[in-house]
Every structure is written in C-alpha cells, then in structure tokens.
Amino acid sequence: MAASSFVAVSLEPPLVAVCVQKTSTTWPRLRERPRLGVSVLGESHDLAAKRLAAKTGDRFEGLTIGTTDGGAVLIEGASAWLECTIDREVPAGDHDIVLLRIETFEYEPTVAPLVFHSSGFRRLSA
C-alpha cells in the first residue's frame, strides 16, 4: 500500500502516522498483521510507487522484498525502513489517521528519498 501522507509524530514514544482512505481494501488486511513494514522509497522507486498505489496488478513487480522476524515486509533499496506496530487509529473524515509505533528503524544514507510534491515525483537537492 502506498501512503501519500506520512509524518513523524513523537520521539517518546517513537510514533509516525499514515493516513488511510476508509475505502482501502488493503488496510483491513494489513491491520491484522502483528508487525507492519514501512519503506521510505528511494528516488529511483518512482515507477514502484505508482505500482504500489494501483488497485490491481502485481504491486511488488520488479521489487526485491524481505520479511523481518516479526513478519514486516520491507522493500530493498529504500532510503529507510521502519518495523512498526499499530498504536491506534483515529477517524478523520474519509480517512483514518493510523499511529504506528516504531519498533526498529534502519536507514541508508546513500539513498535519497523519493518525494511526491505538486502532483509529481521530485528529487531533493543540496
């Protein structure tokens, strides 16, 4: 599932939030998992981001994925990886704000993150 809204919330406890459409057919399946993987896609993942956001087809086509001991699925080549548990869900209009507690975190400093802004993918520059 691709999340268009992702934000840091708290350092103590370590929390991030994603916004999920109430009409999502993927979220009900993910919410039952003991651990969720969050991969911050790298700047070379623009096509993968489009596939992950699609409603049909093989969303993981062309991606190398791994699974943690806790069952979280993570994408290789990402800029950062978070293994999370669900802290709580907050109804918000046609979305739910899902607070995720970060259980483990890794990052790859040589991979710049993919940025979606103004209806397109952008690259960060110094």
Backbone hydrogen bonds, N-H to C=O, Kabsch-Sander energy under -0.5 kcal/mol:
donor,donor_aa,acceptor,acceptor_aa,energy
2,A,52,L,-0.6
4,S,2,A,-0.6
6,F,4,S,-0.5
7,V,17,A,-2.2
9,V,15,L,-2.7
10,S,15,L,-1.7
15,L,10,S,-2.2
15,L,13,P,-0.8
16,V,100,L,-2.3
17,A,7,V,-2.6
18,V,98,V,-1.9
19,C,5,S,-1.4
20,V,18,V,-0.5
20,V,96,D,-2.6
22,K,94,D,-2.7
24,S,21,Q,-1.7
29,R,26,T,-1.0
30,L,26,T,-1.9
31,R,27,W,-2.9
32,E,29,R,-0.5
33,R,30,L,-2.1
36,L,84,C,-2.9
38,V,82,L,-2.8
39,S,37,G,-0.5
40,V,38,V,-0.5
40,V,80,A,-2.8
41,L,39,S,-1.0
43,E,112,A,-2.4
45,H,42,G,-2.5
49,A,45,H,-2.6
50,K,46,D,-1.5
51,R,47,L,-2.1
52,L,48,A,-2.9
53,A,49,A,-1.4
54,A,50,K,-0.6
54,A,51,R,-1.0
59,R,57,G,-1.0
61,E,58,D,-1.6
63,L,60,F,-2.2
65,I,63,L,-0.6
66,G,74,L,-2.6
68,T,72,A,-2.5
71,G,68,T,-1.8
74,L,66,G,-3.0
76,E,64,T,-3.2
78,A,75,I,-1.1
79,S,40,V,-3.3
80,A,40,V,-1.0
81,W,106,E,-2.9
82,L,38,V,-2.7
83,E,104,T,-2.4
84,C,36,L,-3.2
84,C,82,L,-0.6
85,T,101,R,-1.9
87,D,99,L,-2.9
88,R,99,L,-1.3
90,V,97,I,-2.8
92,A,95,H,-2.7
95,H,92,A,-1.9
96,D,20,V,-2.5
97,I,90,V,-3.2
98,V,18,V,-3.2
98,V,96,D,-0.7
99,L,88,R,-2.9
99,L,97,I,-0.6
100,L,16,V,-3.2
100,L,98,V,-0.6
101,R,85,T,-3.0
102,I,14,P,-2.5
102,I,100,L,-0.5
103,E,83,E,-3.3
103,E,101,R,-0.5
104,T,83,E,-1.5
106,E,81,W,-2.4
108,E,79,S,-2.9
111,V,108,E,-1.9
112,A,110,T,-0.6
114,L,41,L,-3.2
115,V,122,R,-1.4
117,H,115,V,-0.6
117,H,120,G,-3.0
120,G,117,H,-1.0
122,R,115,V,-3.5
